[in-house]
Amino acid sequence: MSDDPKQFNAPSSEENFFTHLVELRDRIIKASAAVLIIFVSMVYWAPDIFHLLAKPMLDVLPKGSHMIVTDVTGSFFVPIKVTLMAAFVVALPVVIYQIWAFVAPGLYQHEKKLIVPLVVSTYSLFLIGMSFAYFLVFPTVFSFMVRYNEPLGADMSTDIDKYLSFAMTTFLAFGFTFEVPVVVVVLVRLGMVKLSKLKEIRPYVIVGAFVVSAVVTPPDIMSQLLLAIPLCILYELGLLIARFYVPKQDETAA
């Protein structure tokens, strides 16, 4: 048999790199198209969507107070940004699927079985985190700030752009916080960290939860507790669920 390398048609590493690069481009285009299509279908109601986002603030403002616009184009672009954010949240399952479709060929069979529950739980917990912030954290924080301003004789007239920045930061903080159970389960299932080790570091996690809440939330103690306490509870929930996903070799060793 001839050993001529020309008889072998195995792709080179450079060809593999460009193949993956092209596939990545296609996945990004599909994910972006999904977001764009949903955005175009929602943009007509952009002012209503912004009003829905601002409702927790508007409900607690004193009579005669209102939100303001300090930028010439703010009244146009801020509702557009809010609508784009809403479109991304709605299209998030498509985005996550495109990411999964790109990385799936490199996964083992037992890892692929985690994908569907991982995607569903990730998306669901992120929405729950955003809902928690919208329905509980926002009214609590805004009511506190209004009562704090009253003795100062200061009118609370928030700029809509700054309000959007605050809302997005809070949504992301609580959305990612509620992903803690997923992170714990994945770390244990893939054997990256042992369940016993995660239980040992519980005190450090509690301290870290309060440090993170102090950094990403407003300075009032109530909003910090509203982030730190759920973070600790979700960590415990992750430890509880992870018991059912411990790798078999760890179970045998135990």
N, C-alpha and C positions, 0 to 999 in steps of 0.2 A: 504493500500500500504506500502510496506517495505521501510524503510529509509536507508537501507544498502548502504553506499557510494560505495561499490564495484560494484553496479549495474550501476553506472555512469561511462562512458568511456571518460569523458572530459580530454584532455591532461593537464599535469601539466605544471607549468611555466618553469620548467627545460627542459621538452621535447620541449616546444615551442622555448626555447632559442637555443637548439641544432638543431632544424629544420631550424630556420632562419640562423644559422651559416653554415649549410650544403648548403643551398640555396645561401648564400653569396659567399661561396667558388666556387660553380658552375658558378655563374655569373662572378666572377673574372677570372676563367679559360677560359670562352667563350670570354670575352673581350680581354684577353691576347692572346688567339689563333688567334683572328682576326688581332691584331697588328702584331703578328709573321708571319702569312701567307702573309700579305701585305709586310712586311719587306723582307722576303725571295724572293718574286717576284721582289723586287726593288733593292736588294743588288748588283746585277751585274753592275748596273749603278751608284754605289755609287760615284765614282770620278766625273761623269758628274753632279750628284745632288749637290755635294759640289761646283763644279765650278759655277753652277747656283746660289747658295747661295752667293758665293764670288764675283759675277759679279759686284754689285754696288761698291765694293771696288776696284776691278781690273780696272774698267773703269776710275777712277779718279786718279789712281797712276801716278806719273810722268814717262816719258819714261825711261826704264831701271830699274825701281823699280819692286819689286815682293814680294809676301808673302813668309814667311820662316817657317821652321820647327825646333823647338828647342828641341823637344822630339824625342828619337830614334824611337818610335812606333807611333808618331803623324800622320805621313802621311797615316797610315793604319786605326787607330782608329777614327780619326776625321771624315773622310767621312762616316764611319760606324755609328757614332753617329748622323750625319746629316740625314742619310737615316732612322735611327730608329725614329728620330723626325718627318720626313715626313710621315713615315708609321703610326705613332700615329695620326697625323692630318687627314690622309685619313680615318683611322678606327674610328675616333672620334664619328660619328653617331652610330656605333655599341656599343661603350663604353657607350654613353649616354643612349641608349636603354636598355642596361643591368642594368644600375642604375635605370632607370624608372621602369623596370619590377620587380625589387626588392622592391621598395618603393610603387608601385601602389596599392597593396592590402590594405595598410593602409590609403589610401586617400579617401576623399569624392568624390561623383560623379561630383560635380561642379569643384573640384580641378583636376580631371582626364581630364576634357575638356581642361585644360590649357596645358597639356603635349605636344601635337603635335606642336602647335604654339610655345611653349617654347623651345622645342628641335630644331626646324627649325631656329628660330630667334637666339638662342644662338650660334649654329654652324655657321650660316651665318655671324653674327656680328663678331665672332672671326676671321673668314677668312678675312673679310673686314679690321679688325684691323691689321692683319699680312700683308695684301697687302698694306695698308697705310704706314706701317713702311718700307716695302721693296722698294716700288716705289717712296716714297716721302722723308721719314725721312733719310734713309740710304744715298742716293745721297747728300742730303743737309748737313748732318753731316760730311760725308767723304770729301766733297769738301771744307768745312770750315777748317777741320783739315789739309788738304794738303796745303791750302793757309797760314795757321797759321805756318806751319813748314818751309815754304820757307825762310822767313827772318832769321830763326835760322840756316839755312844751314844743317838741320837734314833730313836724309833720312827716309821716312816712309815705313818701312818693317815690317808689322804686322805678328806675329806668328799666324798660322791657328787655334791653340787651343784657344788662347785669342779672336780671331775673332769670333769663334763659341760661346764662352761664352757671348760676347757682343751681338751677333745676337739673341741668345735664350732669354736673359734678355729683349731685346727690343721687341721681338715678344710677349713675355708673358705680358709685360707692356701694349702694345697697344691692344693686344687681349682681356685682361681683362677690359681695359678702355672702349672698344667699347661694353661691356656688360652692361653698365650703364642703358640704356633704359629698358633692361629686368629686372634688379634688381628693378628699380623704379616701373614698372608695377606689378611685383610680390608682392612687399611690399604693394602696394595700394589694389590690388585685394584680397589678403588674410586678409586685414584689420589690418595689423601689424602697419602701419603708415598711417595717414590721408593725403590726397592730399594737403589740406590746410597747414598742418605742413611742408610738403616738400617744398612748395612754400615759407614759412616763412624762412626756413634755407638756401635759395638760396645764400645769401652773404657769408655764411660760406662755402658752397660748392665751390664757386669760389675761395676763399682763399685756401681751401684744395686742389683744383686742381693744383694750382701753387706750393704748397708745395710738393705734390706728384711728379709733373713733375721735380722739382728741385732735388729730391732724386733719381729717377730712370733713368734719362736721363743724357747724357754728360753735362759738365759745360757750354756749349755755350748757349746763350739766344735763338737762333733759334730753337734748338731741344726741349727746354723747352716749347716754345710757341706752337710747333707742337703737343705737348701732352696736354698742359693745355687748349688750345682753343677748340679742339675737345671734350675734357671732359666736358667743360661747355655747348657746343652745344648739346651734347648727353644727358646731364641731362635735358635740356629744352625739347628735343624731347621726353624723357621719361615722363615728366610731361604732355606733350600734348597728348600722346597716353594713358596715365593712366586715363585720363578723361573718356574714354569709358569703363573702367574696374572698376569703383568705385562700391563697394558693394551696393546692393539695400537699405540696412538699412541706409547707409550714404546718399544716394540720397534722401530718405524720410525725414531724419532729416534736410537736407539742404533745 
